[in-house]
């Protein structure tokens, strides 16, 4: 069976710096894969290539069998909006919008009417225990609450793949555990794949398997029988 999302022989440079030298990756529907490695190893660049945010200089990224590079800019934008969800280290919520409006934003961008988008957003917020935060702005909630709102925003379009880049990096250990439980639980419930970038073993423990990035190259750890 073909993997949901794959990458092969990726190379990416930023000026003279080689971020990816020879990176490969594959993930199936419903699978959680932790991408691990030291700072500067190329983890986030790999995630950005997989998500179609950055174009690799060489190599190929395929989603549901189709080469992402063959998509037009508008098609890649629609892919990231409708079928990919994103959770970043600092949430990246829009400060001028309420938490409800932040969660509803991907649906509004997809053309849904406000009432329908916000009704769906409220349902998803209730699933991750932040329904009471709907009227508040991001600056009025804690870091852990903000990340739960960001998870709700990532889930609201029922994405096939969720990209989580250091989602617990700005949180204490207790809030970090709560965020990972919510993220992985919600993803498994909807059969979404999760690409989880982290440098923390306790976060990677929530994954089904690990891929290590070092000096721009990927490898999977050998697991003892």
C-alpha positions in Angstrom: 0.0 0.0 0.0 1.3 3.5 -0.9 2.1 5.7 2.0 0.0 8.8 2.5 3.0 11.2 2.3 6.5 10.5 1.1 9.7 12.3 0.4 12.8 10.9 -1.3 16.4 12.2 -1.7 15.6 15.8 -0.6 18.2 18.4 -0.8 17.7 22.0 0.3 20.2 24.8 0.7 19.8 28.4 2.0 22.7 30.2 0.5 25.9 28.3 1.3 24.2 26.3 4.1 22.9 22.9 3.3 19.9 22.2 5.4 19.0 18.9 3.8 21.6 16.7 2.1 19.8 13.5 1.5 16.5 13.2 3.4 13.7 10.6 2.9 10.5 10.1 4.8 7.2 8.2 4.7 4.1 8.3 6.8 0.8 6.4 6.6 -2.7 7.5 7.5 -3.3 7.4 11.3 0.5 7.2 12.0 2.4 9.5 14.3 6.1 9.9 13.3 8.5 11.9 15.5 11.2 13.7 13.6 14.1 14.1 16.0 17.6 15.6 15.9 19.7 18.4 17.4 19.1 22.1 16.7 20.1 23.0 13.2 20.0 19.4 11.9 17.3 20.1 9.3 14.2 18.9 11.2 12.0 22.0 10.5 13.3 22.3 6.9 12.2 18.7 6.3 8.7 19.5 7.8 8.4 22.6 5.6 9.3 20.6 2.5 6.8 17.9 3.4 4.1 20.5 3.9 4.8 22.3 0.6 5.8 25.5 2.3 9.4 25.2 1.0 10.4 23.7 -2.4 13.4 21.3 -2.2 16.3 22.0 -4.6 16.3 18.3 -5.5 14.2 15.3 -4.7 10.5 14.7 -4.6 7.6 15.0 -2.1 4.5 13.0 -3.0 1.1 13.4 -1.2 -1.5 10.6 -2.0 0.8 9.6 -4.9 1.0 13.1 -6.5 4.2 15.1 -6.7 3.6 18.3 -4.8 6.0 20.2 -7.1 3.5 19.7 -9.9 0.8 21.6 -8.1 0.2 25.2 -8.9 0.7 27.8 -6.2 -3.1 28.0 -5.6 -3.4 24.2 -5.5 -0.6 24.1 -2.8 -2.3 26.8 -0.9 -5.6 24.9 -0.9 -3.8 21.7 0.1 -2.3 23.4 3.2 -5.6 25.0 4.0 -7.9 22.0 3.5 -5.9 18.8 4.0 -3.0 19.8 6.2 -3.2 21.1 9.7 -0.4 23.0 11.6 0.6 23.4 15.2 3.7 25.5 15.9 5.8 26.1 19.1 4.2 29.4 19.9 0.7 28.7 18.5 0.9 31.6 16.0 -2.7 32.6 16.7 -3.9 35.9 15.2 -3.9 38.3 18.2 -6.6 40.6 16.8 -9.1 37.7 16.5 -10.9 35.9 19.3 -10.0 32.3 19.9 -13.2 31.2 18.2 -12.4 33.3 15.2 -8.9 31.9 15.1 -10.2 28.3 15.0 -12.9 29.2 12.4 -10.3 31.0 10.2 -9.3 28.0 7.9 -13.0 27.3 7.2 -13.7 31.0 6.5 -10.7 31.1 4.1 -12.2 28.0 2.4 -15.4 30.0 1.8 -17.8 28.8 4.5 -20.2 31.3 5.9 -19.4 32.7 9.3 -22.2 31.0 11.2 -21.4 27.6 9.8 -17.6 28.0 10.3 -18.0 29.1 13.9 -20.5 26.4 14.7 -17.9 23.8 13.5 -15.2 25.6 15.4 -17.2 25.5 18.6 -17.6 21.7 18.3 -13.8 21.2 17.8 -13.0 23.5 20.7 -15.2 21.5 22.9 -13.4 18.3 21.9 -10.1 19.8 23.1 -11.6 21.4 26.3 -11.3 25.1 25.3 -15.0 25.9 24.6 -15.0 28.5 27.3 -12.2 30.4 25.7 -14.2 31.2 22.5 -14.7 34.9 23.2 -11.2 35.6 24.6 -8.3 36.9 22.5 -5.0 34.9 22.4 -3.3 37.5 24.7 -5.9 36.7 27.4 -5.2 33.0 27.7 -2.2 30.9 29.1 0.4 29.3 26.9 -1.2 25.8 27.4 -4.6 27.1 26.6 -3.3 28.9 23.5 -1.8 25.6 22.3 -5.0 23.8 22.7 -6.7 26.5 20.7 -4.0 26.0 18.0 -4.7 22.3 18.0 -8.4 23.0 17.5 -7.6 25.3 14.6 -5.4 22.5 13.1 -8.2 20.0 13.4 -11.1 22.1 12.2 -10.8 21.2 8.5 -10.5 17.4 9.4 -7.0 17.3 7.8 -5.3 14.2 6.5 -1.9 15.3 7.9 -1.1 17.4 11.0 2.4 19.0 11.1 3.5 19.8 14.7 6.7 21.7 15.0 8.0 21.6 18.6 4.3 21.9 19.9 5.4 21.7 23.5 8.6 23.7 23.3 7.2 26.8 25.1 5.3 24.8 27.8 6.1 23.3 31.1 6.2 19.5 31.3 2.7 19.2 32.7 1.1 21.3 30.0 3.3 19.6 27.5 2.0 16.2 28.4 -1.6 17.5 28.2 -1.0 19.0 24.8 0.5 15.7 23.4 -2.4 13.6 24.8 -4.9 15.9 23.1 -3.0 16.2 19.8 -2.3 12.5 19.4 -5.7 11.4 20.7 -7.6 13.7 18.4 -5.5 12.7 15.4 -6.0 9.0 16.1 -9.7 9.6 16.4 -9.9 11.1 12.9 -7.2 8.8 11.4 -5.0 11.8 10.6 -1.2 11.3 10.3 1.0 13.4 12.5 4.5 14.6 11.6 5.9 15.6 15.0 9.2 17.6 15.1 10.8 17.5 18.5 14.1 17.2 20.3 12.5 15.8 23.5 12.4 12.1 24.1 9.3 12.4 26.3 7.4 14.0 23.4 8.7 11.5 20.9 7.4 8.7 23.2 3.9 9.6 21.9 4.9 8.6 18.4 4.6 5.2 16.6 8.2 5.5 15.4 11.0 7.9 15.1 13.1 9.4 12.2 16.3 11.0 13.2 17.7 14.0 11.2 21.4 14.7 11.6 23.5 16.9 9.3 20.7 17.0 6.8 20.3 13.3 6.5 17.6 11.0 7.8 17.7 7.6 9.4 15.5 5.4 11.5 16.9 4.1 14.8 17.5 0.4 15.0 15.0 -1.2 17.4 16.2 -4.2 19.3 14.1 -7.3 18.9 
